[in-house]
């Protein structure tokens, strides 16, 4: 048996292999994510003679600049396919990480941030997600939940590894080692392991046979310009942006925030572990529910988790409250990622999913760049992290209210257009 493009058809469903490989490539975006960059901040300040505010501003400018290019990246993934796009992105990301070893001042640091944020946090994350999206339909929510959870768990090891390398060598050589790891893993995985679509090897989403595959569940395929003119896209994008902004803000200031609650630097850093657990559990749970519940309920649920985490952040007076806060903050991020990556293809189809996801990712990345600054200013204005966190509860509340405006949806699949 041969596939429609002449390649031998694979008898064993390849989707699960794609999930495993995409999870690994998604985790390897870590050096370009806030969680990875954070271990270098003090070294930038010390070696470049910069202030913390200057480094934060360079990060803001670099992240915002990178975000503007993500719609183009998403459109390119649709045009050339995941396999070719991820190969090029992986190679370029390795070059960008190499360049970080040579920064000498704020200008080169800002340019370096543009590269690693665009190619790591943005492009490689987007390509990994799209790779999984094409291979599942009926079980897409559950599989994306597992995928996002796997990425989060593996990525939590990145700052530990980078910190260990810095202690053994130095921060510049650590960037070079990170670049080498990306080059020898992501590029071969993309080139030899990825398959753009099931049809390329004579297969169908979920490994279904002809009869099952004859009744697709996804909505009709729409273009990016059509998608961004719908109410539902902006409700989802706003909710994803809210989570990205506030989770990044609280993580960025976690040492200071939990220090005010009486924790040492080591104890505050250890709270990233319950965050990872919360993200893992919520990622799988929301992914499972995404195959069964309407978008409206899913978005409201994710916003409720975020609002509760913010409420707890206002009063971290006991150990159990700190632990619960960390779990719920992680759950807000994990749940939102599963909801967003499931609803976008359900509502808008797969034909232009890269371009549509690119716009949503732009909004999320831009929001994440504003979060730390917004929380810092709110803290100064309101006299502490607690009052600032309470004020920010308004953001998920607005998103939840907006989600209530979505039309009533059928269980298991959203019907109609907004």
N, C-alpha and C positions, 0 to 999 in steps of 0.2 A: 504494500500500500504506500502511495506517495502523497505528499501534501499538495495543495493547489499551486505552490510555487516550485514544485519539483524536488523538494527536499524529502528524504525518507520520513514518513510519519512515525512519531514515537508512540509506542503502545502503552507505556506507563505515563500517566498524567504528569506533565512537567510543572504544573502550577505550584506544587508544594516546594519544589526545588527553587523556583523563582522567588517564593516567599522567603526561604532561607537565605538566599544570596542577597536579596534586596534588604533584608534585615541587617546583614553584615555591612553592606555599603551605607545604609542609613546611619548605623552606629559610627562608622568611620568619618561622618561629618563632624564628629565631636570637636576636633581642633578648630573648627570654624564656628562653633556654637559658643554662647555665653559661658556655659559650664566649663568649656575647655580654655577659652581665652582668660577666664578669671584668674587662673593660676599664674599668668604672666604679668598681671597688672602691676604688682609691686616691683617687679624687675624692670618694666618699662619706666616706671617713675624714678627708680634709683639710677639706672644706666643712661637714660636719655635726659636726665635733669629736668623732667617735666613734673607738673603738679597733677594730683589726682583729677582735678577738674579738667585739665587740658587733655589728659588721656581719655576721660569720659566723653569729652566733646569730640575728640577724634573718632571714637567708637560710634558716637551718634551720627556724625557726618558720613563715616564709612558705611554704616548700616543703611542709612536712608538712601545714599547714592546707589548702593547695591540693589535695594528694593525696587528702584525704578526700572531696572533691567529685567526683572523676573517675568513680566508678561511676554517679553521677547523670547526668553528661555523656554517658557511653557509652549509657545507657538512652535518653536524649533523642535522640541521633543515630539510634538504631533507630526511634524513634517518629515523628520528623518528617522523617527523610531527610537525607542528606548535604548536599544543595543548600541547604536552608533553615537547617540547623544551622550550616554553615560560614559562611553569610552573617552570621548573628547573632554567631558567635564572632569573626569577623574584625572586625566593628564594635566589639565589646566589647574586643577586644585592642588596637585603636587607641586607645580611650579609656583603657585601663590604662597604655599606654605614655605617653600624654599626661600622666597623673597622676604618672608617675615624674619628670617635669620639675619638679614642684612640691614634692617631699619636703623637709621642713624639720627632721626629727628622726628618732629611731629608731622611734617609733610609726608615723609616716606611711611610713617606709621599709619597715617590716615589712608594712604593709597593701599597699603597692605591690608588694612581692615576691609576696604572695598573688595579686594580680591577674595579673601577667605570667607567673608560674609555672603558674597554673591555666589561663589562656587561651592562652598560648604553648606552653610545654613540654608541657602536658597536652592541652587540648581541641583545639587546631588540629592538633597532631600526630596525635591520635586520629582526627579527622575525615578528614584527608588519607589515612591508612592505610586506613580503612574504605572510602573512595571507590575506591581501587584494588582492594581485596579483592573487591568485588562484581562486578568486570568480568572476572575471570579465574578459571579453575578448573583445567584441565589444566596450564597453564603458570604457575600462581599463584606458585610458589616462585621461578622465574627472574625473573618480572616484578617481584615485590616486592624481589628482590635488586637489580635495576636501579634501582628506585624509591628504596630506602634508600641506595644508593650515590650516586645523583644528589643526594639531599637532603644527605648528608654532605659531598660535594664543594662544592656551592653554599654550604652553611652555613659552611664553612671560610673563606669570603670575608667573612663578617659581621664578625668582630672587626677585620679589616683596615679595612673600610669605616667602622666605628664609631670606631676609633682615629683615622683620618684626619679624620673630621668633628669630633671633639673638639679636634684640633689647630687646625682652621680656625675653628670657632665656639667652643662650650664644651659641657660635658657635658649641661647642661639643654636647650639647643637641639638637641643630638643626639638626645635622647629624642623631641622634637617632630618632628624629621625622620623618625625611624624610625616614629612613629605615622602620619605622612602617607603614607609608602611603603606601609605595611600597608593603610591605608584605600583608597588608589587602586589597589591590586593585588588583595589577597585578596578584598575585598567584590565587585568586579565579576566576578572569576573564579568565585567561588562562585555568584553570582546568575545569571550568563549562560553560564557554561561548564560547570558541573557537571551531571551527570545521575545520579539516584539509583541506578538499576539498568538493565541492558540491556533488560529487558522494557518499560521505559517508552518506548522508541523502537523497539520491535519487533525487538530484537536479542537475542543469547544470549552467555553468557560465552565468551571467546576468539574471538568472531566465528564460532562453529560454526553449521552448519546443523542442521536438525531431527534428522537421523539421528545425528550425533555427539553432540549435546546430550542425546539420549535416555538416555545411560548416564553419569550423573553420578559423579564420583569422591569428592565430599566426604561426610563422615559425616552421619548424621541430625541434624536440627536439635534442639538441646536448649536449655533455658532457662539463665539465669545461675546460678540456685540449684542446678540439676542439675550444671552444669559444675564449680562450686566444691566439689562433694562428691566429685569424682573424684580419684584419686591422680595421674593424669597431669597434671591442671591444676596441682597444687601443685608437682610436679617441674619443670614448665616455668616456672612463676612464680618458683620459688626460683632456678633457673638464670639467668633474666633479671634478677632482683633482684641476684644475685651480681655479674653483669657491670656493672650500673648502679652499684652501690655502689663497687666497686673501681676501675673506670675513671674514675668521677667523682672519687674520692679522689686517685688518682695524677695526674689532670689538674689538680685544684685546687692541688696542692702541686708541680706540675712544675718551676716555677722554682727552688724550694728544693731539691727532690730532685736535679735535674740540676746545680744549683749545687754541691752536695756532691761531685758527680762531676767538677767542674772546669770546667763550662761557664759562660760569661757569661750574663747575662740575655737578650741577643739570641740567642745560640746555643741556649739552652734553649727560648725561644719558637719558634725555627725548627723544633724537633722536632715541632711540630704538623703540619708538612707530611708527613713520612713516616707519621705516624699516619693522616692522611687517605688516603694511598695504600694503607695496610694495610686501612683500613675499606672502601675502594672495591673492592679485589680480593677480600677475604673476603666482602663483601656479595653480589657477583655469584656467586662460587664456591659459597657455602653456599646461596644461592637456587637455583642450578642443581641442586645435590645434594638439596635439599629436595623436589624433584619425583620423586626416584628412591630415596631412602634412608629408613629408618625414623626415627621421632622419637628413639628411644633412641640411635642412632648419631650423629645430628645434635647432640643435647645433649651427649653425651660429647665429641664433637669440639670443640665451642665451649668447653667447660670445660678441655680440654687446652690450647687456645691461651691462655686466660686464665692458667692455672697456669704455663705456660712464661714468659709476660710477667712474672709476679710473681717467678719464679725469677731471671730476668735482672735485675730491679730490685734484687736483693740484691747484685749485683756489677757495677756499671757502670764498670769499670776501663779499658776501651778504647773507641775511637770506634765500631768495628763493633758492639760489644755494645750501645752506646747506640742506634745506628740500628736494630738488630734489635729491641730492646726497644720502641722507638716504633712500628715497623711491627706487631709482634704485639699491642701494646696497642690500636691502632686496629682490627686484625683481630678481636680479641675482641668489640669493640663492634659492628662491621659484621656479623660472622657471627651474633651473637646476635639482632640485630634481624631479620635475614632468617629465622632459624629460628623465632622467636616469632611473627612476623606470618604465617608459612605454616602452622604447626602448629595454631594456635588455630582457624581456619576449617576445617581438615582434620578435626580431632577433634570439633568441636562445631557445625559448620554455620554458616550465614549469618543465620538468623532473628534471633538475639540477639547477633551478633558484637560490636556496639558496647558492649553492657553487659558482656559477658565480657572484651573487650579493656580496658574501663575498669577492671575489678578488677585485671587484670594490670599495667596502667599505674600504678595506685595503688601497688602493691607496688614497682614499679621506681622511681617518683618518691620514695617514702618511703625506699627503700634509698639512693638517690643523695644524699638530704639527710643521711643518717647517715655516709656514707663519709668525707668530709673530716675530721670530728670524730674518727671511729674511728681513722683513720690517724695523726692528730696525737697522740692519746693513746697509741697503740701505739708511736709513734716515741719519745715521752718516756719511756715505761715500759721499752722494750727497748734504748734507747740509739742509735737511728738508723733511717733508712728501710729499710735492708737487712734487719735482723732482723725489723722489722715486716712487710715484704713476705713474708718466708718464713713467718711465722706465719699470714698471711692465705691462704696456699695451701690451708689446710684447708677453706676455704669452697667453692672449685670442686671439690675432691676429694669433699666430701660430696654436692654436686649430681650429680657423675658417678656416684657409688655409688647414689644414689637413682634415677638414670635406668636403671641396670642392672636395677632392679626392674620396669620396664615390660615388658609381655608381648612376646613375639616378634612382630615386625611383618612384613607382606609388603612386598617391594620396591615402591616407588612410592606406596603408600598404606597407612596404618596400619589395621589391622583390629581390630574388637572394641572393647570399652570396658574401662577399668580399674576 
